[in-house]
Amino acid sequence: MHIACNEVVPGCGFTASADTEEELTDKVAAHAAQDHGVPEVTPELAAKIKAAIRRQ
């Protein structure tokens, strides 16, 4: 599984890969907190993340 933050936040170059959706979501949540100042993943953000995940 793979995600590009640019699909959720235009202009962001962060990408991540993981074996499970849970692991990938954890990586994205850490990135969102550190680089975008988003302290928690809201249900709306979680839906956007899930829609942006690509199966490898």
Beta strands, then each sheet from edge to edge (+ up, - down):
strand 1: 2-4
strand 2: 15-17
sheet 1: 1+ 2-
end
